[in-house]
Amino acid sequence: MTLIRSFVAASLALATLGACSSRPDQPILMNIAAAQRGPDEFSILPTEPLQAPPNFTALPTPTPGGSNLVDPNPRAEAIAALGGRAGAVETGGIPAADSALQAHVARYGTSGDIRAQLAAEDLEHRQRNHGRVLERMFGANVYNRAYRDQALDREAELERWRRAGARTPAAPPPNTR
């Protein structure tokens, strides 16, 4: 009987120690995924085939962390796919042709520190909803529960738009299940 009590006491001590190991300033919601060690498939980027430049003397000097002529440029590719001029990415700022669009988008004002503000608000939300002691102790994934109140019910939203008379051509027809 003493052996069982010792085992239970040791188990409780280890469980308590494990529950205290999470950092309260940075709650982890994806506990199971965070413990996995594996390759990062998003760090592998396809590049263009190597090519010789027309003039070797006109090449820029290499800079550490700089870009290469064959590196992918997703922003420029997205701009070109949407009908824009891919070279607009290198000029920086807003092209003159887009000034009316920019004025319309910013008509209610903009916030320069929006990223920092959203990060602070998200950290506060995660601290409030980072799971109960047993969930943290056993590494339960509490991400979906933490953000459940912010999730969009796509079926209800689609029905709301249809009731309002909006056309939804890209959505599946009603009652197809």
C-alpha positions as a Markdown table, in Angstrom:
| # | Residue | x | y | z |
|---|---|---|---|---|
| 1 | Met | 0.0 | 0.0 | 0.0 |
| 2 | Thr | 2.9 | 2.4 | 0.7 |
| 3 | Leu | 4.3 | 1.7 | -2.7 |
| 4 | Ile | 1.1 | 2.7 | -4.4 |
| 5 | Arg | 0.9 | 5.9 | -2.3 |
| 6 | Ser | 4.5 | 6.7 | -3.2 |
| 7 | Phe | 3.7 | 6.1 | -6.9 |
| 8 | Val | 0.6 | 8.3 | -6.8 |
| 9 | Ala | 2.5 | 11.1 | -4.9 |
| 10 | Ala | 5.4 | 11.0 | -7.5 |
| 11 | Ser | 2.9 | 11.0 | -10.4 |
| 12 | Leu | 1.1 | 14.1 | -8.9 |
| 13 | Ala | 4.4 | 15.8 | -8.4 |
| 14 | Leu | 5.5 | 15.2 | -12.0 |
| 15 | Ala | 2.1 | 16.3 | -13.2 |
| 16 | Thr | 2.2 | 19.5 | -11.2 |
| 17 | Leu | 5.8 | 20.2 | -12.5 |
| 18 | Gly | 4.7 | 19.6 | -16.1 |
| 19 | Ala | 1.7 | 21.9 | -15.7 |
| 20 | Cys | 4.0 | 24.7 | -14.5 |
| 21 | Ser | 6.4 | 24.4 | -17.4 |
| 22 | Ser | 4.3 | 26.4 | -19.9 |
| 23 | Arg | 5.2 | 30.1 | -20.1 |
| 24 | Pro | 2.2 | 32.2 | -19.0 |
| 25 | Asp | 3.4 | 35.2 | -21.1 |
| 26 | Gln | 3.2 | 33.1 | -24.3 |
| 27 | Pro | 0.4 | 30.5 | -24.1 |
| 28 | Ile | 0.7 | 27.6 | -26.5 |
| 29 | Leu | -2.6 | 26.6 | -28.1 |
| 30 | Met | -1.3 | 24.0 | -30.6 |
| 31 | Asn | 0.4 | 21.8 | -28.0 |
| 32 | Ile | 0.6 | 18.7 | -30.1 |
| 33 | Ala | 1.9 | 20.4 | -33.2 |
| 34 | Ala | 4.4 | 22.5 | -31.2 |
| 35 | Ala | 6.2 | 19.3 | -30.0 |
| 36 | Gln | 6.7 | 17.8 | -33.4 |
| 37 | Arg | 10.1 | 18.0 | -35.0 |
| 38 | Gly | 10.2 | 17.7 | -38.7 |
| 39 | Pro | 11.0 | 19.4 | -42.0 |
| 40 | Asp | 9.4 | 22.7 | -42.8 |
| 41 | Glu | 7.9 | 22.2 | -46.2 |
| 42 | Phe | 7.2 | 25.9 | -46.5 |
| 43 | Ser | 10.8 | 26.9 | -46.3 |
| 44 | Ile | 11.6 | 25.2 | -49.7 |
| 45 | Leu | 11.0 | 27.7 | -52.5 |
| 46 | Pro | 11.2 | 26.9 | -56.2 |
| 47 | Thr | 13.6 | 29.1 | -58.1 |
| 48 | Glu | 13.8 | 30.0 | -61.8 |
| 49 | Pro | 16.5 | 28.2 | -63.9 |
| 50 | Leu | 19.9 | 29.7 | -63.7 |
| 51 | Gln | 20.8 | 32.0 | -66.6 |
| 52 | Ala | 23.8 | 34.0 | -67.6 |
| 53 | Pro | 23.2 | 37.8 | -67.5 |
| 54 | Pro | 23.7 | 39.7 | -70.7 |
| 55 | Asn | 26.5 | 41.9 | -69.1 |
| 56 | Phe | 28.6 | 40.5 | -66.2 |
| 57 | Thr | 30.0 | 44.0 | -65.4 |
| 58 | Ala | 26.5 | 45.4 | -64.8 |
| 59 | Leu | 25.7 | 42.9 | -62.0 |
| 60 | Pro | 25.1 | 44.4 | -58.6 |
| 61 | Thr | 27.5 | 43.6 | -55.8 |
| 62 | Pro | 26.3 | 40.7 | -53.7 |
| 63 | Thr | 24.8 | 41.6 | -50.3 |
| 64 | Pro | 24.3 | 39.2 | -47.4 |
| 65 | Gly | 20.6 | 38.3 | -47.2 |
| 66 | Gly | 19.9 | 40.0 | -50.5 |
| 67 | Ser | 17.9 | 38.7 | -53.3 |
| 68 | Asn | 19.0 | 36.8 | -56.4 |
| 69 | Leu | 17.9 | 37.3 | -60.0 |
| 70 | Val | 16.3 | 33.8 | -59.9 |
| 71 | Asp | 14.6 | 34.1 | -56.5 |
| 72 | Pro | 10.8 | 33.9 | -56.6 |
| 73 | Asn | 8.9 | 37.1 | -56.0 |
| 74 | Pro | 5.4 | 36.2 | -54.9 |
| 75 | Arg | 4.2 | 39.8 | -54.6 |
| 76 | Ala | 5.2 | 40.6 | -58.2 |
| 77 | Glu | 3.7 | 37.4 | -59.4 |
| 78 | Ala | 0.4 | 38.1 | -57.7 |
| 79 | Ile | 0.3 | 41.6 | -59.1 |
| 80 | Ala | 1.0 | 40.3 | -62.6 |
| 81 | Ala | -1.7 | 37.6 | -62.2 |
| 82 | Leu | -4.2 | 40.2 | -61.2 |
| 83 | Gly | -3.4 | 42.3 | -64.3 |
| 84 | Gly | -1.0 | 44.8 | -62.7 |
| 85 | Arg | 2.5 | 45.7 | -63.5 |
| 86 | Ala | 5.0 | 43.3 | -61.8 |
| 87 | Gly | 7.7 | 46.0 | -61.8 |
| 88 | Ala | 5.6 | 48.1 | -59.4 |
| 89 | Val | 6.9 | 46.1 | -56.5 |
| 90 | Glu | 10.5 | 47.4 | -56.9 |
| 91 | Thr | 9.5 | 51.0 | -57.1 |
| 92 | Gly | 8.1 | 51.0 | -53.5 |
| 93 | Gly | 5.2 | 53.1 | -52.4 |
| 94 | Ile | 1.9 | 53.4 | -54.2 |
| 95 | Pro | 2.0 | 53.9 | -58.0 |
| 96 | Ala | 0.3 | 57.0 | -59.3 |
| 97 | Ala | -2.3 | 54.9 | -61.1 |
| 98 | Asp | -3.4 | 53.4 | -57.8 |
| 99 | Ser | -3.7 | 56.6 | -55.9 |
| 100 | Ala | -7.5 | 56.7 | -56.3 |
| 101 | Leu | -7.8 | 53.2 | -55.0 |
| 102 | Gln | -5.6 | 53.9 | -52.1 |
| 103 | Ala | -7.6 | 57.0 | -51.2 |
| 104 | His | -10.8 | 55.0 | -51.3 |
| 105 | Val | -9.4 | 52.3 | -49.1 |
| 106 | Ala | -8.0 | 54.7 | -46.5 |
| 107 | Arg | -11.1 | 57.0 | -46.4 |
| 108 | Tyr | -11.8 | 56.0 | -42.8 |
| 109 | Gly | -8.2 | 56.3 | -41.7 |
| 110 | Thr | -5.4 | 53.9 | -41.2 |
| 111 | Ser | -3.3 | 52.8 | -38.3 |
| 112 | Gly | 0.4 | 52.5 | -38.6 |
| 113 | Asp | 0.8 | 50.2 | -35.7 |
| 114 | Ile | -2.0 | 47.8 | -36.6 |
| 115 | Arg | 0.3 | 44.7 | -36.5 |
| 116 | Ala | 1.6 | 45.5 | -33.0 |
| 117 | Gln | -2.0 | 46.2 | -31.8 |
| 118 | Leu | -3.3 | 43.0 | -33.2 |
| 119 | Ala | -0.4 | 41.0 | -31.8 |
| 120 | Ala | -1.1 | 42.5 | -28.3 |
| 121 | Glu | -4.8 | 41.8 | -28.5 |
| 122 | Asp | -4.2 | 38.2 | -29.7 |
| 123 | Leu | -1.7 | 37.6 | -26.9 |
| 124 | Glu | -4.2 | 38.8 | -24.4 |
| 125 | His | -6.9 | 36.5 | -25.9 |
| 126 | Arg | -4.5 | 33.5 | -25.8 |
| 127 | Gln | -3.6 | 34.2 | -22.2 |
| 128 | Arg | -7.3 | 34.1 | -21.3 |
| 129 | Asn | -8.0 | 31.0 | -23.3 |
| 130 | His | -4.9 | 28.8 | -23.2 |
| 131 | Gly | -6.5 | 25.8 | -21.6 |
| 132 | Arg | -7.1 | 24.3 | -18.3 |
| 133 | Val | -4.3 | 22.7 | -16.2 |
| 134 | Leu | -5.0 | 19.2 | -17.3 |
| 135 | Glu | -5.2 | 20.2 | -21.0 |
| 136 | Arg | -1.8 | 21.9 | -20.7 |
| 137 | Met | -0.4 | 19.0 | -18.7 |
| 138 | Phe | -1.4 | 16.4 | -21.3 |
| 139 | Gly | -0.7 | 18.6 | -24.3 |
| 140 | Ala | -4.2 | 18.9 | -25.5 |
| 141 | Asn | -4.8 | 21.1 | -28.6 |
| 142 | Val | -7.0 | 24.0 | -27.4 |
| 143 | Tyr | -6.6 | 26.2 | -30.5 |
| 144 | Asn | -10.0 | 25.6 | -31.9 |
| 145 | Arg | -11.8 | 26.1 | -28.6 |
| 146 | Ala | -9.8 | 29.3 | -27.9 |
| 147 | Tyr | -10.9 | 30.9 | -31.2 |
| 148 | Arg | -14.4 | 29.4 | -31.4 |
| 149 | Asp | -16.1 | 32.6 | -30.7 |
| 150 | Gln | -14.3 | 34.3 | -33.6 |
| 151 | Ala | -15.0 | 31.6 | -36.1 |
| 152 | Leu | -17.3 | 32.2 | -39.0 |
| 153 | Asp | -20.1 | 29.7 | -39.7 |
| 154 | Arg | -19.9 | 29.6 | -43.4 |
| 155 | Glu | -23.2 | 27.9 | -43.9 |
| 156 | Ala | -25.1 | 30.4 | -41.8 |
| 157 | Glu | -23.3 | 33.3 | -43.5 |
| 158 | Leu | -24.1 | 31.9 | -47.0 |
| 159 | Glu | -27.7 | 31.5 | -46.0 |
| 160 | Arg | -27.8 | 35.1 | -44.6 |
| 161 | Trp | -26.5 | 36.5 | -47.9 |
| 162 | Arg | -28.9 | 34.4 | -50.0 |
| 163 | Arg | -31.9 | 35.6 | -47.8 |
| 164 | Ala | -30.7 | 39.2 | -48.5 |
| 165 | Gly | -30.9 | 38.5 | -52.2 |
| 166 | Ala | -27.2 | 38.5 | -53.0 |
| 167 | Arg | -26.0 | 36.3 | -55.8 |
| 168 | Thr | -23.6 | 33.6 | -54.7 |
| 169 | Pro | -22.4 | 32.0 | -57.9 |
| 170 | Ala | -19.3 | 30.4 | -56.5 |
| 171 | Ala | -21.1 | 28.7 | -53.6 |
| 172 | Pro | -22.6 | 25.3 | -54.0 |
| 173 | Pro | -26.4 | 25.3 | -54.7 |
| 174 | Pro | -28.6 | 24.9 | -51.6 |
| 175 | Asn | -29.6 | 21.4 | -50.4 |
| 176 | Thr | -27.0 | 19.5 | -52.4 |
| 177 | Arg | -25.9 | 17.2 | -49.6 |
